[in-house]
């Protein structure tokens, strides 16, 4: 139960920060800017997961509740792209072709899933 609470607290803060960034990015950079809230969140989340994983390993805190609070909860609520990126990085260490396959599957199946959901919903909710 403690683990779920830590993930939930971190997720609440991460989701809230993501929402604030999505609101303020167009105000700061303009609506037509390529610097969308999603891009800023995804790239900053990737930097954060890299820094935090290294920090937690150096401090020998990887097996504590801090990992659940910050990596799983906060960054999970903030962006799942950081998790995707660290997974690709780890796969890439072993096999470039497996990493490329993993990336391709995420993009193709993700975009295909959106298409399927839209088309299926249009048919279902006529």
N, C-alpha and C positions, 0 to 999 in steps of 0.2 A: 504494500500500500504506500509506503514511504517513497518508493521509486516513481509511482504514478503521480504523486503529489509534486515531486521535484520536476518531472517532465511537464506537468500542467502549468506550474508557476513559470518556468522558463518559457514555455510556449506562449503564454499570455503576454509576456513582455516582448518576445520576438515578433509575434503577430501584430501587436500594437505599434511597434517601431516600424514594421513594414508598411502598415497603413499610413502612418504619419509621413513617411518618405514618399509614398505614392501621392499624397495630397500636396506636399510642398515642392516636389520636383518640378512639376509644370509651372508653378509660380516663380521658381528661381531661374529656370532655364528656358521657359517658354513652351507652349504646347507642341510646337513643331520640332523641338529639339530631339536629337537621337538619344539624348541622355534621359531615358525614361526611368521611372522609379524602379521598374523591374530590373533593368540593366544595372543600376546603382546597387540595388539590394543583392543581386546575384554575385556581382564582382566583389563587393565588400564582404559578403558572406563567405566567399571562397578565401579571401585574405584572412578573415577571422578564424575560419576552421583550421587553416594552416598554422597560424600563430598559436592558437589555443591547444591544438594537438601537441605541438612541440613543447609548449609551456607545461602542459599537464604531464608529459612524459619526463621532462627534466625534473620537475618537482615531485615525480612519482605519485601523481594524483589521479592516474587514469582509471583506477578501480574504485573511485569514490563517488559520492552523490554529486559532486561538482561536475563530473562528466555528463551525468543525466540532466542536470539543471541547465548547463551551458550548451553542450554539444547537441544533445538530443532535443531538449526542450526549447531553449532560446533559438538556436540556429535552425531547428526543425520548424519552428513557428515563423522565423524570419525568412528562410529560404531553404527549400530542399535541394536547390541547385548546388549548394556547397557540399552536401552529402554526395550527390552525383559526381561532382568534380573530384572529391577525394577518392571515391571508388575507382574512377577512371585512372587517376594517378597511380593507385596501387596496382591495378590490372596492367597498366602500361609498363610498370617495372618488370613484369614477367613476360608480357607478350604484347607487342605493338598491334598485331593483327586482332587479338582478342579485345584490346582496348577500342580499336576502330569499329569492331563488330558491336560492342556494347554501346558506343556512341550512336551508331547507325540505328540500332534497334530502338533506343530511346527516342530518337528523332522521328523515325518512320512510324513506329507504333504509337507514339504520343500524338503526333499530328493526325495519324489515321484514326486514333481513338476519338479525337475531337470531331473529325468528319463523321465517323460512324454515329457518335452521340447526337450530332445535329441532324443528320439525315434520318436516323432512327426516331428521334423525337418528333421531327416534322411529320413522319408517317404515323406515329403513334398518337399524336395529339391533334390530328385533323378534325 
